[in-house]
């Protein structure tokens, strides 16, 4: 296997630099060739294997990479060291190693750090909708911080990825619950089991921290980037209380300080400046030695973004009893390899908050218990070391990487590989696979089912081009797949089974929720087709189907009839679609050449603006309430958590005779002739949950 591997390496001060440098030698033992692409700084690492090459980003051929590699692997973290990797991953999809679910700080580095607030606003709106955008605008004015903890900002990346590697079931659930259907594999975070001389480590630690230590001095350690969510203020307060019982105890903080999370003033306030040292960033060897010198490690998280802590695993590997928060990935480790501290039940809490006091109380009690009972501390550490030796060795991790990448390559058919290599969306044919029927033959087939009434026949003859094109752009199914046609008249419905191969075909129409009837039609050739038709109100009712039930939903010539809440229908379509499922939609185009012609000649621009006369029973069919522009259709489905795969227009019949003059007029005014047909066709794929329930471009008030 040939792998293009994108990652920061030391001296980039990222935990992922250390992770990749540990993984790569073991990966190289199982791969044919690995090219490691780094951004700019010459890496400090010297990778020994001949099949490991370190190359600059500029040497990666984004257009023709498939000739050189079987897989692309992106190591993705939530910091500025991954900006170039992020931008390339959007252009050239690959397998992404997602070290944490939330990438908001990374997106801020891509946009805000470059002065591109407009780009930041676009990404916020794309990930969180109108409400998130308003909060982002307040952040620009300085009224508040960006919503770093609340908005994950990973949607665009996950939509483009071919597959994802994560380190925990927590992350698997996060990706799945967000609605992303891509292949995903949990692979444990690896760790070395080092052999470190504790006496020498204590000597080096004494020099690093400036403390005089002996073998009996209790030492607590906190390791890694000193961020607010690591609950360091709470650990310092618990340590200050512990000093009443253990005045000789010491604490060291090893890692870069966060510019907006001051620690030194609190250390002074608590009167523990003689016992606490902030060592700052240190190289990995010194980092490992400092962990070895400690008696107890503290590795708290709240809130959590699904990250697996490398420093936590190093502490376990060195047999250190470690205090962790009872949240996130920590819950997946056995109960007896670390000690869990109850985390706050809500967001960040102020200094005198009851939740914070409770957390400090738990910390103090367990810190004291571990010093009071050395046998207990030793037993926890021994079980921790044995666990990671069995589950988290780098050879095991590397083997699982190769296994997943090989599965990805094997499972992708040749057509999908070609689509991937050309950066297009796979499985999105303009006509179904194995399509061996002409448009004329399909038209004849559909018209053959239209003879139930003169009205039906006249409608099908008028719309036959639209019906044919709709079937042509609908992805095919299989015997196990379900398809739903909203607004079903059984006009093109038989083709969903006969030509597209769906095993279960259902229709839906306006009516009282809970009613279903079986409807049949017979072609002039004698073919009989029958399917159930479910009744409900598409813009008010919850659709009578379970979540993820259909592979494809057709919504053709229905949207324009909705008078009050089209996003309700789009949200329900998202809910009932399987991950990766398809929406096929058609609706009249209010910006067509015909509409422009009508306005210029003093007529109403809508295709069908008439009111509907009541029927004999007094009922009135819904009229066209609103016709749409193509860009509005794209906006509507994107707000609904779908990604547009095809957006085109066509005409119901032949183009009007004087359309050439209208085209010249449009061009002479500097306007585009694109998407000017009478009917809009949109094919979109479900890539996530509903994004924006009330898009401000379509709803008022915003």
C-alpha positions as CSV (number, residue, x, y, z in Angstrom):
1,X,0.0,0.0,0.0
2,X,1.2,3.5,-0.9
3,X,0.1,6.2,1.5
4,X,0.3,10.0,1.3
5,X,0.4,11.0,5.0
6,X,-0.3,14.7,6.0
7,X,0.7,15.8,9.5
8,X,2.7,18.4,11.5
9,X,5.9,17.1,12.9
10,X,8.2,18.5,15.6
11,X,9.2,21.3,16.1
12,X,5.5,22.1,15.5
13,X,4.2,22.1,19.1
14,X,1.3,19.8,18.6
15,X,0.5,16.6,20.3
16,X,-0.2,15.2,16.8
17,X,3.4,15.8,15.9
18,X,4.4,13.4,18.7
19,X,1.6,11.0,17.7
20,X,2.6,10.8,14.1
21,X,6.3,10.4,14.9
22,X,5.5,7.4,17.1
23,X,3.0,5.9,14.6
24,X,5.0,6.2,11.3
25,X,7.8,3.7,11.9
26,X,5.3,1.0,12.8
27,X,3.1,2.0,9.9
28,X,6.1,1.8,7.5
29,X,6.7,-1.8,8.6
30,X,3.3,-2.7,7.1
31,X,3.1,-0.4,4.0
32,X,5.0,-0.4,0.8
33,X,5.7,3.4,0.6
34,X,4.7,6.3,2.9
35,X,5.4,9.9,1.8
36,X,5.0,12.3,4.8
37,X,4.0,15.7,3.7
38,X,4.8,18.7,6.0
39,X,4.1,22.3,5.5
40,X,7.2,24.4,5.8
41,X,9.5,24.0,8.9
42,X,12.2,21.3,8.4
43,X,11.1,18.6,10.8
44,X,13.4,17.6,13.7
45,X,12.5,13.9,13.3
46,X,14.7,11.6,11.3
47,X,12.5,8.7,10.1
48,X,14.8,5.6,9.8
49,X,13.0,3.4,7.3
50,X,13.8,3.6,3.6
51,X,10.1,3.6,2.6
52,X,9.4,6.7,4.8
53,X,10.1,10.0,2.9
54,X,9.5,13.5,4.3
55,X,8.4,15.8,1.6
56,X,7.2,19.4,1.4
57,X,3.5,20.2,0.6
58,X,4.5,21.7,-2.7
59,X,5.6,18.3,-4.0
60,X,2.1,16.8,-3.7
61,X,0.4,16.6,-7.1
62,X,-3.2,17.2,-6.1
63,X,-4.4,16.6,-9.7
64,X,-2.7,13.3,-10.4
65,X,-2.1,11.8,-6.9
66,X,-3.9,8.5,-7.7
67,X,-1.0,7.5,-10.0
68,X,1.3,7.5,-7.0
69,X,-0.8,6.6,-3.9
70,X,-3.6,4.2,-2.9
71,X,-4.7,6.3,0.0
72,X,-4.4,9.8,1.5
73,X,-4.3,10.1,5.3
74,X,-4.9,13.4,7.0
75,X,-4.0,13.9,10.7
76,X,-6.5,16.6,11.8
77,X,-6.3,18.6,15.0
78,X,-8.0,21.7,16.3
79,X,-5.1,24.2,16.1
80,X,-3.3,26.4,13.6
81,X,-0.8,23.7,12.7
82,X,-3.4,22.0,10.6
83,X,-4.6,24.9,8.4
84,X,-2.8,23.8,5.3
85,X,-3.9,20.2,5.9
86,X,-7.5,21.3,6.3
87,X,-7.5,23.3,3.0
88,X,-6.0,20.4,1.1
89,X,-8.5,17.9,2.6
90,X,-11.4,20.0,1.2
91,X,-9.8,19.9,-2.3
92,X,-8.6,16.3,-2.3
93,X,-10.8,14.0,-0.2
94,X,-9.1,11.3,1.8
95,X,-9.3,9.4,5.1
96,X,-9.2,11.7,8.0
97,X,-7.9,10.9,11.5
98,X,-10.1,13.1,13.7
99,X,-8.4,13.6,17.0
100,X,-11.3,15.6,18.4
101,X,-14.8,16.4,17.1
102,X,-14.7,20.1,17.5
103,X,-12.6,22.0,15.0
104,X,-13.7,25.6,15.8
105,X,-10.3,26.9,16.8
106,X,-8.9,25.4,13.5
107,X,-11.6,27.2,11.4
108,X,-10.8,30.4,13.3
109,X,-7.2,30.1,12.3
110,X,-8.3,29.5,8.7
111,X,-10.5,32.7,8.7
112,X,-10.3,35.1,11.6
113,X,-6.5,34.9,12.0
114,X,-6.2,36.0,8.4
115,X,-8.6,38.8,8.8
116,X,-11.3,37.0,6.9
117,X,-14.4,37.6,9.0
118,X,-16.7,37.1,6.0
119,X,-15.2,33.6,5.5
120,X,-15.7,32.9,9.2
121,X,-19.3,34.0,9.0
122,X,-19.9,31.7,6.0
123,X,-18.5,28.7,7.8
124,X,-20.5,29.5,11.0
125,X,-23.7,29.8,9.0
126,X,-22.9,26.6,7.1
127,X,-22.3,24.7,10.3
128,X,-24.9,26.3,12.7
129,X,-27.4,28.3,10.7
130,X,-28.8,31.8,11.3
131,X,-28.7,31.8,15.1
132,X,-25.0,30.8,15.1
133,X,-24.3,33.5,12.6
134,X,-25.8,36.2,14.8
135,X,-23.6,35.1,17.7
136,X,-20.5,35.2,15.4
137,X,-21.3,38.8,14.4
138,X,-21.4,39.7,18.0
139,X,-18.0,38.1,18.4
140,X,-16.6,40.3,15.7
141,X,-17.7,43.4,17.6
142,X,-16.0,42.1,20.8
143,X,-19.3,41.7,22.6
144,X,-18.5,38.0,23.3
145,X,-16.1,35.2,22.4
146,X,-16.7,33.0,19.4
147,X,-18.7,29.9,20.3
148,X,-15.6,27.7,20.5
149,X,-17.2,25.1,22.7
150,X,-20.7,25.0,21.3
151,X,-20.2,24.9,17.5
152,X,-18.0,22.1,16.2
153,X,-17.3,23.6,12.7
154,X,-16.5,20.2,11.2
155,X,-19.3,19.8,8.7
156,X,-17.6,20.8,5.5
157,X,-14.6,18.5,6.3
158,X,-16.7,15.5,7.2
159,X,-18.9,15.9,4.1
160,X,-15.8,15.7,1.9
161,X,-13.9,12.9,3.8
162,X,-13.9,9.4,2.3
163,X,-13.6,7.8,5.8
164,X,-12.7,8.7,9.4
165,X,-10.5,7.2,12.0
166,X,-11.2,8.1,15.6
167,X,-9.9,6.9,18.9
168,X,-13.1,6.3,20.9
169,X,-16.7,5.2,20.8
170,X,-17.5,8.6,22.0
171,X,-16.2,10.0,18.7
172,X,-18.0,7.3,16.7
173,X,-21.3,8.3,18.3
174,X,-20.6,12.0,17.8
175,X,-20.0,11.5,14.0
176,X,-23.0,9.2,13.6
177,X,-25.3,11.4,15.6
178,X,-24.3,14.4,13.5
179,X,-25.7,12.4,10.6
180,X,-22.5,11.7,8.6
181,X,-22.8,8.4,6.8
182,X,-19.1,7.9,5.9
183,X,-17.1,4.8,6.9
184,X,-15.6,5.1,10.4
185,X,-13.2,3.0,12.4
186,X,-12.3,3.3,16.0
187,X,-8.5,2.7,16.5
188,X,-7.0,3.2,19.9
189,X,-4.6,6.0,20.5
190,X,-1.2,4.3,20.7
191,X,1.4,4.7,23.4
192,X,5.0,3.4,24.1
193,X,5.7,1.6,27.3
194,X,8.9,3.4,28.3
195,X,11.6,2.2,30.7
196,X,12.5,5.2,32.8
197,X,14.8,5.3,35.8
198,X,12.7,7.1,38.5
199,X,15.6,8.3,40.5
200,X,17.1,10.0,37.4
201,X,13.7,11.3,36.4
202,X,13.3,12.9,39.9
203,X,16.7,14.5,39.6
204,X,15.9,16.0,36.2
205,X,12.5,17.0,37.4
206,X,14.1,18.9,40.3
207,X,16.2,20.8,37.9
208,X,13.2,21.5,35.6
209,X,10.9,22.7,38.4
210,X,13.5,24.3,40.7
211,X,12.3,22.1,43.7
212,X,14.6,20.2,46.1
213,X,13.1,16.7,46.0
214,X,13.8,13.5,47.9
215,X,12.2,10.1,47.4
216,X,9.4,10.8,49.8
217,X,8.3,14.2,48.4
218,X,4.7,13.8,46.9
219,X,4.5,15.2,43.4
220,X,1.4,15.9,41.3
221,X,1.6,16.7,37.6
222,X,-0.7,18.2,35.0
223,X,0.5,17.8,31.4
224,X,-0.2,19.2,27.9
225,X,-1.5,22.5,26.6
226,X,-2.8,24.4,29.7
227,X,-6.3,25.1,28.4
228,X,-9.4,26.2,30.5
229,X,-11.3,22.9,29.9
230,X,-8.6,21.0,31.7
231,X,-10.0,22.4,35.0
232,X,-6.6,23.5,36.3
233,X,-8.0,26.2,38.5
234,X,-10.0,23.5,40.4
235,X,-6.9,21.3,40.7
236,X,-4.9,24.2,42.1
237,X,-7.6,24.9,44.7
238,X,-7.7,21.2,45.7
239,X,-3.9,21.1,45.9
240,X,-3.8,24.2,48.1
241,X,-6.3,22.5,50.5
242,X,-4.2,19.3,50.5
243,X,-1.1,21.3,51.6
244,X,-2.6,21.5,55.1
245,X,-2.1,17.7,55.4
246,X,1.0,17.4,53.1
247,X,2.9,20.7,53.3
248,X,5.9,19.1,51.5
249,X,3.7,18.2,48.4
250,X,4.6,19.8,45.0
251,X,2.8,20.3,41.7
252,X,4.2,20.9,38.3
253,X,2.3,22.1,35.2
254,X,4.1,21.0,32.0
255,X,2.8,22.6,28.8
256,X,2.2,25.9,27.0
257,X,0.1,28.4,28.9
258,X,-3.1,29.6,27.4
259,X,-3.1,33.4,26.8
260,X,-6.7,33.8,28.1
261,X,-6.4,31.4,31.0
262,X,-4.2,33.0,33.7
263,X,-2.8,30.6,36.3
264,X,-0.1,32.6,38.0
265,X,-2.4,35.1,39.7
266,X,-4.4,32.2,41.2
267,X,-1.2,30.5,42.4
268,X,-0.2,33.6,44.2
269,X,-3.7,34.2,45.6
270,X,-3.7,30.6,47.1
271,X,-0.2,31.1,48.6
272,X,1.2,28.1,46.9
273,X,3.8,29.8,44.6
274,X,6.6,28.0,46.6
275,X,5.1,24.6,45.7
276,X,3.8,25.0,42.2
277,X,5.9,25.4,39.0
278,X,4.7,26.1,35.5
279,X,7.5,24.5,33.4
280,X,6.0,25.5,30.0
281,X,6.6,23.6,26.8
282,X,9.3,21.0,27.0
283,X,10.6,18.4,24.4
284,X,9.0,15.0,24.4
285,X,11.9,13.3,26.3
286,X,11.7,15.8,29.1
287,X,7.9,15.6,29.0
288,X,8.1,11.8,29.5
289,X,10.7,12.1,32.2
290,X,8.5,14.6,34.1
291,X,5.6,12.2,34.1
292,X,7.9,9.5,35.4
293,X,8.9,11.8,38.3
294,X,5.3,12.3,39.5
295,X,3.4,10.3,42.0
296,X,0.0,11.2,40.8
297,X,-1.2,12.8,37.5
298,X,-4.3,14.9,37.0
299,X,-6.0,14.9,33.6
300,X,-9.4,16.6,33.8
301,X,-11.8,17.7,31.0
302,X,-14.9,19.8,31.0
303,X,-16.4,20.4,28.6
304,X,-15.1,17.6,26.4
305,X,-14.9,17.6,22.6
306,X,-14.2,13.9,22.3
307,X,-10.4,14.1,22.4
308,X,-8.3,11.2,23.6
309,X,-5.4,12.6,25.7
310,X,-1.9,11.4,24.7
311,X,-0.6,12.6,28.1
312,X,-3.2,10.5,29.9
313,X,-2.1,7.4,28.0
314,X,1.6,8.2,28.8
315,X,0.8,8.4,32.4
316,X,-1.0,5.1,32.3
317,X,1.9,3.5,30.4
318,X,4.3,4.6,33.2
319,X,2.0,3.2,35.9
320,X,0.9,6.5,37.3
321,X,-2.4,6.7,39.2
322,X,-4.4,9.4,37.3
323,X,-7.4,11.5,38.2
324,X,-9.7,12.1,35.3
325,X,-13.1,13.6,34.7
326,X,-16.1,11.2,34.6
327,X,-17.0,12.3,31.0
328,X,-16.3,11.5,27.3
329,X,-13.7,9.1,26.3
330,X,-12.5,8.6,29.9
331,X,-15.7,6.5,30.5
332,X,-14.5,3.9,28.0
333,X,-11.5,2.9,30.0
334,X,-11.9,0.1,32.6
335,X,-13.0,1.3,36.1
336,X,-9.8,0.2,37.8
337,X,-7.1,1.9,35.6
338,X,-7.9,5.5,36.6
339,X,-9.9,7.4,39.2
340,X,-12.9,9.3,37.9
341,X,-13.9,12.7,39.4
342,X,-17.5,13.8,38.8
343,X,-17.6,16.6,36.3
344,X,-19.9,19.6,36.5
345,X,-23.4,18.9,35.2
346,X,-23.6,22.2,33.2
347,X,-21.2,24.5,31.3
348,X,-18.2,26.4,32.8
349,X,-18.9,27.5,36.4
350,X,-17.8,30.6,38.3
351,X,-15.5,30.4,41.3
352,X,-18.1,30.2,44.0
353,X,-20.5,27.9,42.2
354,X,-21.7,24.8,44.0
355,X,-20.7,22.5,41.1
356,X,-17.1,23.8,41.2
357,X,-16.9,23.4,45.0
358,X,-18.2,19.8,44.6
359,X,-15.5,19.1,42.0
360,X,-12.8,20.5,44.2
361,X,-14.0,18.4,47.1
362,X,-13.7,15.2,45.1
363,X,-10.3,16.2,43.8
364,X,-9.0,16.9,47.3
365,X,-10.4,13.7,48.8
366,X,-8.8,11.5,46.1
367,X,-5.5,13.3,46.1
368,X,-5.3,12.7,49.8
369,X,-6.5,9.1,49.6
370,X,-3.7,8.3,47.1
371,X,-1.1,9.8,49.3
372,X,-2.5,8.2,52.5
373,X,-2.7,4.7,50.8
374,X,0.4,4.0,48.7
375,X,-0.7,0.4,48.1
376,X,-3.9,1.7,46.5
377,X,-2.0,4.1,44.3
378,X,0.5,1.4,43.3
379,X,-2.3,-1.0,42.4
380,X,-4.1,1.5,40.2
381,X,-0.8,2.3,38.4
382,X,0.0,-1.3,37.8
383,X,-3.4,-2.1,36.3
384,X,-3.1,1.0,34.1
385,X,0.2,0.0,32.7
386,X,-1.0,-3.6,32.0
387,X,-4.1,-2.3,30.2
388,X,-2.3,0.0,27.8
389,X,0.4,-2.6,27.1
390,X,-2.3,-4.9,25.9
391,X,-4.7,-2.5,24.1
392,X,-2.7,0.5,22.9
393,X,0.7,-0.7,21.6
394,X,1.9,1.0,18.4
395,X,2.2,-2.2,16.4
396,X,-1.4,-3.0,17.1
397,X,-2.5,0.5,16.2
398,X,-0.5,0.5,13.0
399,X,-2.0,-2.9,12.0
400,X,-5.5,-1.5,12.4
401,X,-4.7,1.5,10.3
402,X,-3.5,-0.7,7.4
403,X,-6.5,-3.0,7.8
404,X,-9.0,0.0,7.5
405,X,-7.2,1.6,4.6
406,X,-7.1,-1.7,2.7
407,X,-10.8,-2.2,3.4
408,X,-11.5,1.3,2.0
409,X,-9.6,0.5,-1.2
410,X,-11.2,-2.9,-1.7
411,X,-14.7,-1.7,-1.0
412,X,-14.6,1.1,-3.6
413,X,-15.6,0.0,-7.1
414,X,-13.6,1.2,-10.1
415,X,-16.2,3.8,-10.9
416,X,-16.0,5.2,-7.4
417,X,-12.2,5.3,-7.5
418,X,-12.3,7.3,-10.7
419,X,-14.9,9.7,-9.2
420,X,-12.7,10.0,-6.1
421,X,-9.6,10.7,-8.1
422,X,-11.4,13.4,-10.1
423,X,-12.7,15.0,-6.8
424,X,-16.3,14.4,-7.7
425,X,-19.0,12.8,-5.6
426,X,-19.2,9.1,-6.2
427,X,-22.4,7.3,-7.0
428,X,-24.1,10.3,-8.5
429,X,-24.8,9.3,-12.1
430,X,-26.7,11.5,-14.5
431,X,-28.4,8.3,-15.5
432,X,-28.6,5.0,-13.5
433,X,-25.9,2.4,-13.7
434,X,-26.5,-0.2,-16.4
435,X,-28.9,2.2,-18.1
436,X,-29.8,0.7,-21.5
437,X,-33.0,2.4,-22.3
438,X,-33.4,5.5,-24.5
439,X,-35.3,8.6,-23.4
440,X,-37.8,7.9,-26.2
441,X,-38.5,4.4,-24.9
442,X,-38.8,5.6,-21.3
443,X,-41.2,8.3,-22.4
444,X,-43.4,5.7,-24.2
445,X,-43.4,3.6,-21.1
446,X,-44.5,6.5,-18.8
447,X,-47.1,7.7,-21.2
448,X,-48.5,4.2,-21.4
449,X,-49.7,4.5,-17.8
450,X,-51.6,7.8,-18.3
451,X,-54.8,6.6,-19.9
452,X,-57.0,6.4,-16.8
453,X,-58.6,9.8,-17.7
454,X,-58.3,12.5,-20.4
455,X,-57.1,14.9,-17.7
456,X,-54.3,12.6,-16.6
457,X,-53.3,11.9,-20.2
458,X,-53.2,15.6,-21.0
459,X,-51.0,16.3,-17.9
460,X,-48.5,13.5,-18.7
461,X,-48.2,14.6,-22.3
462,X,-47.5,18.2,-21.2
463,X,-44.9,17.0,-18.6
464,X,-43.4,14.0,-20.3
465,X,-40.0,15.6,-20.8
466,X,-39.9,16.4,-17.1
467,X,-41.0,12.9,-16.0
468,X,-38.4,11.3,-18.2
469,X,-35.6,13.6,-17.0
470,X,-36.6,13.0,-13.3
471,X,-36.3,9.2,-13.7
472,X,-33.0,9.6,-15.5
473,X,-31.5,11.6,-12.6
474,X,-32.9,9.4,-9.9
475,X,-30.2,7.1,-8.4
476,X,-31.0,3.4,-8.8
477,X,-31.9,1.1,-6.0
478,X,-31.7,-2.5,-5.1
479,X,-34.1,-5.2,-3.8
480,X,-33.4,-4.0,-0.2
481,X,-33.9,-0.3,-0.9
482,X,-37.0,1.8,-0.3
483,X,-38.1,4.8,-2.3
484,X,-40.9,7.3,-1.5
485,X,-42.6,9.6,-4.1
486,X,-44.3,12.6,-2.5
487,X,-47.3,14.0,-4.4
488,X,-47.7,10.7,-6.1
489,X,-50.0,10.3,-9.1
490,X,-48.5,7.0,-10.3
491,X,-47.2,8.8,-13.4
492,X,-43.5,7.8,-13.2
493,X,-43.9,5.6,-10.1
494,X,-43.9,2.3,-12.0
495,X,-40.5,3.1,-13.4
496,X,-39.0,3.3,-9.9
497,X,-39.5,-0.4,-9.7
498,X,-39.3,-1.6,-13.3
499,X,-36.2,0.5,-14.4
500,X,-34.5,1.7,-11.2
501,X,-34.9,-1.6,-9.3
502,X,-36.2,-0.4,-5.9
503,X,-37.5,-3.3,-3.8
504,X,-40.2,-1.2,-2.0
505,X,-42.0,1.7,-3.7
506,X,-44.4,3.9,-1.7
507,X,-46.4,7.0,-2.6
508,X,-47.7,9.9,-0.5
509,X,-50.4,12.4,-1.1
510,X,-52.2,15.2,0.8
511,X,-54.9,14.0,3.2
512,X,-55.7,13.0,6.8
513,X,-52.7,11.6,8.6
514,X,-53.0,7.9,9.4
515,X,-54.8,6.8,6.3
516,X,-53.3,4.6,3.6
517,X,-54.8,3.1,0.5
518,X,-53.5,0.8,-2.2
519,X,-53.6,2.3,-5.6
520,X,-53.2,0.5,-9.0
521,X,-52.7,1.5,-12.6
522,X,-52.6,-0.5,-15.8
523,X,-50.4,0.3,-18.8
524,X,-51.7,0.1,-22.4
525,X,-49.3,-2.8,-22.7
526,X,-51.2,-4.7,-19.9
527,X,-48.6,-4.2,-17.2
528,X,-50.2,-3.7,-13.8
529,X,-48.5,-1.6,-11.1
530,X,-49.7,-1.1,-7.5
531,X,-48.3,0.6,-4.4
532,X,-49.5,2.0,-1.1
533,X,-50.3,5.7,-0.9
534,X,-50.0,7.3,2.6
535,X,-52.0,10.4,3.3
536,X,-50.6,13.4,5.4
537,X,-49.9,17.1,5.2
538,X,-46.3,17.5,4.1
539,X,-45.9,20.9,5.7
540,X,-47.6,20.2,9.1
541,X,-47.5,16.5,9.9
542,X,-44.7,14.3,11.1
543,X,-44.3,11.9,8.2
544,X,-45.5,8.4,9.1
545,X,-42.1,6.7,8.7
546,X,-39.2,5.8,11.0
547,X,-35.9,7.7,10.9
548,X,-33.6,6.7,8.1
549,X,-36.3,4.5,6.4
550,X,-35.8,5.5,2.7
551,X,-32.8,5.4,0.4
552,X,-34.5,7.9,-2.0
553,X,-37.3,10.5,-1.7
554,X,-38.8,12.1,-4.8
555,X,-40.5,15.5,-4.3
556,X,-41.6,16.6,-7.8
557,X,-43.9,19.5,-8.6
558,X,-45.0,19.7,-4.9
559,X,-42.8,22.3,-3.3
560,X,-44.6,25.2,-5.2
561,X,-47.9,24.2,-3.6
562,X,-46.8,24.6,0.0
563,X,-48.2,27.8,1.5
564,X,-46.7,28.2,5.0
565,X,-43.7,26.1,5.9
566,X,-41.6,24.3,3.2
567,X,-38.7,23.7,5.6
568,X,-41.0,21.4,7.7
569,X,-41.2,19.1,4.7
570,X,-37.4,19.4,4.0
571,X,-36.7,18.6,7.7
572,X,-38.9,15.6,7.6
573,X,-37.3,14.4,4.3
574,X,-33.9,14.6,6.1
575,X,-35.2,12.6,9.0
576,X,-36.7,9.7,7.0
577,X,-33.7,9.5,4.6
578,X,-31.0,7.0,5.4
579,X,-27.4,8.4,5.8
580,X,-26.2,9.2,2.4
581,X,-29.7,8.9,1.0
582,X,-31.0,11.0,-2.0
583,X,-33.6,13.7,-2.5
584,X,-34.7,14.2,-6.1
585,X,-36.8,17.4,-6.5
586,X,-38.4,19.3,-9.3
587,X,-40.3,22.6,-9.3
588,X,-41.1,25.5,-11.7
589,X,-38.4,28.1,-12.2
590,X,-39.5,31.7,-11.5
591,X,-36.3,33.0,-13.2
592,X,-36.7,31.2,-16.5
593,X,-36.6,32.7,-19.9
594,X,-40.4,32.3,-20.1
595,X,-40.8,34.2,-16.8
596,X,-38.6,37.0,-18.0
597,X,-40.5,37.1,-21.2
598,X,-43.8,37.3,-19.3
599,X,-42.8,40.2,-17.1
600,X,-41.4,42.2,-20.1
601,X,-44.8,41.8,-21.8
602,X,-46.8,42.7,-18.8
603,X,-47.9,39.3,-17.6
604,X,-47.5,37.4,-14.3
605,X,-44.1,35.6,-14.2
606,X,-45.3,32.4,-12.5
607,X,-45.8,29.3,-14.6
608,X,-49.2,28.7,-13.0
609,X,-50.7,31.6,-11.1
610,X,-54.4,30.7,-11.4
611,X,-56.7,30.1,-8.5
612,X,-58.4,26.7,-8.3
613,X,-62.2,26.3,-8.6
614,X,-63.9,24.1,-6.0
615,X,-64.8,20.6,-7.0
616,X,-68.3,19.1,-6.9
617,X,-67.8,18.3,-3.2
618,X,-66.5,21.8,-2.4
619,X,-62.9,20.8,-2.0
620,X,-60.2,22.9,-3.5
621,X,-56.8,21.5,-4.5
622,X,-53.7,23.6,-3.4
623,X,-52.7,26.2,-6.0
624,X,-49.1,27.3,-6.7
625,X,-48.3,29.3,-3.6
626,X,-44.7,30.2,-4.4
627,X,-42.4,29.5,-7.3
628,X,-38.6,29.4,-6.7
629,X,-35.3,30.4,-8.2
630,X,-32.6,27.8,-8.6
631,X,-30.4,29.4,-5.9
632,X,-33.3,29.3,-3.5
633,X,-33.7,25.5,-4.1
634,X,-30.0,25.0,-3.3
635,X,-30.4,27.1,-0.2
636,X,-33.4,25.2,0.9
637,X,-31.9,21.7,0.6
638,X,-28.5,22.8,2.1
639,X,-30.4,24.2,5.1
640,X,-32.0,20.8,5.4
641,X,-28.7,19.0,5.8
642,X,-28.3,17.8,2.2
643,X,-25.6,18.6,-0.3
644,X,-26.5,19.5,-3.8
645,X,-25.1,17.0,-6.3
646,X,-27.0,18.2,-9.4
647,X,-28.8,21.5,-10.1
648,X,-30.0,22.1,-13.6
649,X,-33.0,23.4,-15.5
650,X,-35.0,22.3,-18.6
651,X,-38.2,23.1,-20.4
652,X,-41.6,21.3,-20.1
653,X,-42.0,21.4,-23.8
654,X,-40.1,23.1,-26.6
655,X,-38.5,26.5,-25.9
656,X,-40.7,29.4,-27.0
657,X,-40.0,30.8,-30.4
658,X,-38.7,34.2,-29.3
659,X,-36.4,33.0,-26.6
660,X,-33.4,34.1,-28.6
661,X,-34.3,37.7,-28.2
662,X,-34.8,37.3,-24.5
663,X,-31.4,35.7,-24.2
664,X,-29.8,38.6,-26.0
665,X,-31.5,41.1,-23.7
666,X,-30.4,39.2,-20.6
667,X,-26.8,39.0,-21.8
668,X,-26.7,42.7,-22.8
669,X,-27.5,43.6,-19.2
670,X,-24.6,41.5,-17.9
671,X,-26.8,38.7,-16.5
672,X,-26.2,35.0,-16.7
673,X,-28.1,32.7,-19.0
674,X,-27.4,29.7,-16.8
675,X,-30.4,27.9,-15.2
676,X,-33.0,29.6,-17.3
677,X,-35.2,26.6,-18.2
678,X,-38.8,26.3,-17.0
679,X,-38.3,23.5,-14.5
680,X,-35.6,23.2,-11.8
681,X,-34.1,19.7,-11.2
682,X,-32.2,19.2,-8.0
683,X,-30.5,16.0,-6.7
684,X,-29.1,16.3,-3.2
685,X,-27.5,13.8,-0.8
686,X,-28.1,13.6,2.9
687,X,-24.8,14.5,4.6
688,X,-25.9,15.5,8.1
689,X,-28.7,16.7,10.3
690,X,-30.9,19.7,9.7
691,X,-28.8,22.8,9.6
692,X,-31.2,25.7,9.7
693,X,-34.9,25.3,10.5
694,X,-35.8,28.9,9.5
695,X,-33.4,30.2,6.8
696,X,-33.6,33.9,6.9
697,X,-33.6,34.2,3.1
698,X,-37.0,32.4,3.1
699,X,-38.6,33.2,6.4
700,X,-39.6,36.5,8.2
701,X,-38.9,37.8,10.7
702,X,-35.3,36.5,10.5
